[in-house]
Amino acid sequence: MEGNNQNFGAGVDPQAIANPAVEAHVAPVSYADSQSQQVHDFVYDENRRTLKPEDMGPIQELLKDDSVSDILINAADNIFIEVGGKLQKTDLKFEGEKQVWELAQKIAKNVGRFLDRDRPYLDARLDDGSRVNIIAPPLSLDGTSISIRKFPDAVTKLEDLVKYGSMSPDIAKFLAICGRSKINMLIVGGTGAGKTTLLNAIAQHIAPSDRVITIEDAAELRLPIEHKVRLESKPHIHGTPDYTEVTIRDLVINALRMRPDRIIIGETRGAEAFDMIQAMNTGHEGSMTTIHANSPRDALMRIENMVTVAVPTLPTLSIKQRVASAIELIVMVARMDDGSRRVTHVTEITGMEGSTIISQDLFKFKETGRGEDGKILGNYEKAQIMPRFNIKCFKFGFKDAMTDIFNRDLIAQAAQNPMGTGANGFGKK
């Protein structure tokens, strides 16, 4: 398959909104009161999964191809894939809009969700955990669009990311220590940067004895621990007044009553940020989440804005103090212009100075040039300052490992003067 630089948005005709060929296969759906119980029963039917491999049509083989990370159906005859971080157009085609729409309906039904003309978009997942987004006419002008983000059969580990060149061995060892030592973490990056993959890799190091509650819009996290409860939000279905929406924030609030050791939110993007910060500040150490942001500083600003929206009466300074006290580490991952995905920053939150949240980069990727193949070359600059939460890692038995990563003299100095790392030796109030 050859690379292709076609513009996805080229040739869009505003009149396509009323495209008869498209509208013929996207019939309005309404749910009368008499059907409400049927909808309720369907959603909670564990045997509802009816999606078969042959239902996937021309993309069936792409789902089996481990080299393909994304499948992007823009229209029945316009299918792109991502291979090695680069987008390519395929020669594959559906029979028509009807086949794409029917596939979208089956994917939605498979996870107990619905598409209708009043709200023709949703997030879902395939049985293998692949993430799916669907949007259909009249919002999608050229027909039903399905975006599939695949995940490998085996969970990617930190050592795998080292082999891929996504991080250095020191970073992998450090993140494994932080995962086990219950460091509150924020995984940040842009769309498709690998945030969920990295979160999954770090979560492999959670102690088996920890009780973990995961909360997601579409379940993607795969934790190799027995003591876990997986929660998934429930979107509103138009036309079913007694079908109550359950948001991520609702689930976070409920999770706090479930005696969790840790709470992991697949992605924070709204009012649930306030409850997540509260959880981190009230004994649920080692909690983690991802957020879309372009830098560690941008991530902090986004969290502050989300909390402000959730609790508008809370003073700005108080919000900043809560954020600075809750989040201990920010890990930034980016998709580079050569198609590679790489951790670019590992940043510690060190506290407050006046009304400003202070941070320091423990690791930072520095680009040095390009190889003959066009791949980005570079190395990691490492701070010669121990993280403020080092004593916390020591308590979990990682003093020698931290010594291997950072400077032995600085560790000895920190161990002799634990009060220098914060009021309780953990760098957090």
N, C-alpha and C positions, 0 to 999 in steps of 0.2 A: 504493500500500500504506500503510495507516494504521499509526501507531505503536501499540504494545501494551505494557502494563505487567504482563502476566500473569507469575505466579511460575512459573519453570521447574520448581520442586520441588513444586508444588501437586498434590494428589490422588494422591500415590504411596501405593499400598497394599502393605504388606509381603508380603501373600499373592501379589503379582504375581510373586514370585520363581518360583513354580511355575505360571506362566501357560501353559496348554497351547498357546494360539495362538502364543505366542512360541517355546516350546520345540520345536514341530513343525518349525520351519524352521532351527533351530540344532543340527544333529545332531552328536553327538560325533565327533571325528576322532582316529584313532590311527595311529601310524606304526610298522609292524613293522620288524624288522631288515632284511627283504628289500627294504624301500622306502627305506632310508637312502641308497643310492647314487642312487636316482631323485631324492630331495630334493636331494642334492649337485649332480647334473647340472643340475637345474632352476634352481637359484640362480645358476649360472654361465653359463646360456644367454643370450647377448646378444639372442636373438630372442624372448625370453619375453614381451615387451610385447604384450598382447592387448586392452587397454582401449580401447574405441571410444567416440566421443561419445554415441552412442545408448544406451550402457550406463548413462549418468548419469541416465536417466529424467527426472523432472520438473524436476531442477535443471540440466539441460543449458543452458538459456538464461541462467541465473544465472551460470554460469561464463564466459559471453561478455560479461556486463554489467560494464563497467569501474567502474561506480559502486558495485558490491557488493564489499566487502572480506572478509567472512566469511559462510559458509553453515553453519548449525547445524541438523543433523537430529537432533532430540530423540527422535522416533518417526516412524513412517510418515506420520502425519497431523499432525505438529507440527514445522514448519520455520520457523526464524527466519533473518534476514539482518541484516548490519550495513551501513548506508549512511550516509556522512558521520559516522561515529563513534557512530551511534545504532542500537539494535536495533529491528527491526520484524518482526512476524509476517506470514508470507505465507499465501496461500490454496492453495498448492501441496500436493499429497499424493502419496505413493507408493501403489501398489495394495494394499500390505500389508507386513507384516514380512518376508515371503519376499523381496520385491523389494529391500528395504533390505539384508538379509543377503547376497543374491547380489551386490549392488553392492560391499559391504564385502569380500567374498571376491575379487572381480575386482581391486579396488584393491590388496589385499595381494599377490595373485599377480603383479600387474604389476611389482612391485618385488622379487619373489623372497622374499616373506614369507608367513606362514601364520596363520590364525585357527583356534583350536580351543577346545573347551569348558573345557579345563584352564587356558588362558591366553588368554582372549578379548579381548585388547586389544593395540594396537600403534600405532606411528607409521609413516607412509608419506608418499608424495608423488605427485602427479599428474605427467604428462609435461610440463606447463607450469611445473613447479616449485612449485605450490601445496602447502602443508603440510597433511597429513591426520592426524587422530587418530581411531581407531576403538575403541569398547568395546561389547561385546555381552553378552547374557544368559549366565550368571546374574548377572553383575556389574551390568549395566544393566537395571533392573527393568522398564521399559516397552518394551523392544525394543532393537534395534541403534541406537547413536548414532554419527553421523559428523560430525566438526567439520572444516571446511575453511577454512584461511587462504589467501586468494588473494594473488598478487603480480602487479603490473602487467607487461605484456609488455616494456616498456622499463624498464631499471634506473633507479630514482629517483636523481637526482644531488643534491648539496648545494645547488646553485642552485634546484632544484625545491622543496626543503624551505624555502628562504627565501621563495619565492613562496607556499607554503602557509601561511606564518606560523609554521613550526615552529622557526625559529631566526633570528637576526639575520645580516646580511651579514658582520659581523665574526667571528661564530662560524663561519660557513661557511668563510671564508678561513682562519681559524686551524686548523680541523679538517683542511682540505686540506693545509696546511703540515705538520701533525703526521703525517698519513698518508704523505706523501712523505719526511719526515725521520726515519722509523723510531722514532716514539715508541710505547712500549708502552702499550696502551689497554685499558680495561675499559668496555664499554657496558652500562649497567644500567637497569633499569626493571621495571615490572610486566607481567603478561600482556597482550598486545595493544597494548603501548605504542609499538611500532615499533623495537625493538632491532635486529632483523635488517635492516630497511630502512636504518637509519642505518649499520650496519656495512658493508652493501653500498655505500652512498654514499661512505663514507670510503675504502673499499678501492679505489675507482675511481682514487685518486691514488697508488697504489703504483707504483713505478718498473717499467717493462716488463722490465727486466733482472733483477729480483728473482725468485728461485725460491721459490714459495709453496706450502705444503702446507695444504690445508683439510681439516678433520675435522668430521663432522657425524653425527647420528643419521639425519636425512633431508636429503639434499642440497638446499640452498636458495640458497647463496651463488653469485653470478654475477660473476666477476672478468674484466675485459676484458684479461687478460694471457695470453700464450701459454705462459709458463714456469710452469705450475701443475700440481699433482697433486691430484685430489679423492678423498678417502677417506670411506667411509661404514661405520659400525659394523654389526655383524651380531648380531641378538638371538638368544637361546636359543630353540630350538623344542622344546617338550615332547614327550617320547616318542622323540626321536632322539638317543641317547646319543653317537653319533660325530659329531654336528653341533655343532661347537665355537662357543660364543659369543665374539664379538670386541667388546670394549668400547671406549669412547672413550679410556680410559686406555691400553689396548693399542696403539691407533693412534698416540697421542701418543708413546709410547715408541719405536714403530717409526719414526715420522716423524723423530725425532732422528738416525736412522741414514741418512737420505735426503738429507743435505746441504742442508737448507732454509735460506734466508735468513730467512724468516718462517714462523710457524705460526699459523693462524687456526682457532680452535675455534668452531663455530656457537653452542654453549651449554655452559658449564661448570656442572656441578651435582653433582660427586662427587669421587672420589679423583684424577681427572685434574688437579685444581687444583694439586696438588703438582708434577706433572711440567710443567705449564704455567709455573708460577713458576720452576722450575729452568731451563726453556728460555729464559725472559726474562732470567735472570741469567747465562746462559752463551753470550752472543753472538748469540742469535736476536732481534735488536732489531726493533721494529716489529710484534711479535706482538700479536694482538688476540683478544678473546673477549667473549661476552655472559654476563650473569648476572641472575637474577631478584632484585631488591632494591628497597626503598622509598626509599633514600637512598644517597648515596655512602658514608657511615659504615656503614650497614647492609651494603653490598656488601663492605667490608673485613672486617667481622665474619664474614660468610658464607664468604669465601675462607679466613679463618683457621680456621674450624670444619671446612671441607672438608679442609684440609691436616692438621689434627689427627686427623681420622678416618683419613686415608690413612697417616699416620706418627705413631701415638700416642706413640711414645717421644721425639719431637722436642720440646724444651723450648718453652714458650709464647713466651718472649722471642725465641728463634731463629726461630720461625715469623713473628713480627711483623717482625723485621729482614729476612727474606727477602722478605716481601710488600712492605714499604716500599722495598726496593731494586729490586724487579722492576717494579712498576706505577708508571708515570709520570703517567698521566692517567685520570680517570674522567669519563665523559660520561653524565649522567642524562637519560633521556627518559621522559615521563609522558603518559598519556592523561587529559586534563582532563575535568571533569564536563560540559563543553559539547560533548564529542565530539571535540575537537581533540587532536592529538598535538604535543607541544612539548618541546624541550630545556629543562630547568629548571636544570641545573647543569653547568658544566664545571669540574672540580675537579682541582687538581694535588696530587700527593703530594710533600711537601717533605722528608720524612725522619722521624727519631725524636727524641723528647724523653723520656728515661727509657724506660719501657715502653709509651709511647703513640705511635701513628702520627700524624704531623702533616700536615694538609692545608690548602689555601687555595682558595677559590672564585675562579676567574678570571672567570667569568661566572655570573650568577644571575638567574633570571627573578623579577620582582616584580609581582604582580597589583595593578592599580590600580582595577579596577571591572568593570562589565559594559556592553556595548553594548545598543542597543535590541533587537537580535536575540537577546540573551541570551549572546552570545559573550564570553569572558573577554578583558579588555583588560589591557595591562601593558607593561613594558619591561625591558630587561636592564641590570643594574648590572655594571659592568666594574671589575675590580681595577686599581689604579694601581701594581701591582707586576708586574714581568716574571716569567714562569715560570722556574724554575731551569734548565730544559733549553734556554734560549734560544740558548746558544752552539751547541748541537747543530743547531738550525734554521739558524743562521748558516752553518754548514759546508755545508749543502745549498743555499746561495744565497738564503736568505729574509730577509736582514737588512733590506732595504727594505720588504718586505711586513710583517714584524713591526713595523717602525717605524710603518707605516700603522695597525696595529691598536692598539699600545700607545704608550707615551710615548717620544719620541725621546731625551730626556735620560736616562731610565732605561736605555735600550738602550746609549747611549754609555758610561754608567757601568759597565754590566755587561761591555761589550766591553773596557774598560780594566782591569777587575779580574776576569778569568775565574775566578780561584781562589775568588772570593766566591760562585760558584754551585755549588761542590762540588769534591771532591778532583781530578776530572779535567775540570772545566768543563762537565760534562753534568748536574750535579745528582744523580748516582748514584755510589755507591761501586763 
